[in-house]
Each structure stands twice: as C-alpha cells, then as structure tokens.
C-alpha cells in the first residue's frame, strides 16, 4: 500500500502521524478521566 510506504519512508509524515496518535491518546484519556470523575461525583 502506498500510504504505509510513504509513512515509513518520509520522516515528516512519520512524525506527524506519531503526533496525531499522541494527541488522540491524550484526548481519549481526558474524556475518560472527566467522565469517570463526573460519575463518581453524582
């Protein structure tokens, strides 16, 4: 697949993909964290 070839050969695309994965991971953690604490508060 052309996308995976580009992902592993081009460092700019690779670092951007890592940044997006980290961003979504942090976002998912905060969503989980706030939902958990809102349910415990009720």
Backbone torsions as a table, in degrees:
resi	resn	phi	psi	omega
1	UNK	NA	138.6	-175.7
2	UNK	-66.4	-34.2	-177.2
3	UNK	-64.8	-47.4	-178.4
4	UNK	-67.6	-33.8	175.7
5	UNK	-63.9	-43.5	178.2
6	UNK	-67.3	-38.1	-177.7
7	UNK	-61.8	-42.5	-175.8
8	UNK	-88.7	-14.7	-179.2
9	UNK	-97.3	-25.5	-176.7
10	UNK	-105.9	114.2	-175.9
11	UNK	-65.0	-30.0	180.0
12	UNK	-65.9	-43.9	178.1
13	UNK	-66.0	-40.2	-179.5
14	UNK	-62.7	-47.9	-179.7
15	UNK	-68.3	-34.2	176.4
16	UNK	-65.7	-41.1	178.6
17	UNK	-65.4	-40.8	177.0
18	UNK	-62.7	-41.9	178.1
19	UNK	-62.3	-41.5	178.8
20	UNK	-67.1	-39.8	178.3
21	UNK	-63.4	-42.4	178.0
22	UNK	-64.3	-41.5	179.9
23	UNK	-62.2	-45.8	179.1
24	UNK	-68.2	-34.4	177.1
25	UNK	-64.9	-44.5	177.8
26	UNK	-64.3	-41.5	178.2
27	UNK	-61.9	-43.3	179.4
28	UNK	-64.8	-39.2	178.4
29	UNK	-62.2	-44.9	-179.2
30	UNK	-67.0	-36.5	176.3
31	UNK	-62.7	-46.8	177.5
32	UNK	-60.8	-44.6	-177.1
33	UNK	-61.4	-48.2	-177.3
34	UNK	-70.2	-39.2	178.3
35	UNK	-63.9	-41.8	179.6
36	UNK	-62.0	-43.9	-177.5
37	UNK	-74.5	-31.4	176.3
38	UNK	-67.3	-39.4	178.2
39	UNK	-68.6	-36.3	178.6
40	UNK	-70.6	-29.4	-178.1
41	UNK	-74.5	-27.6	-176.2
42	UNK	-74.0	NA	NA
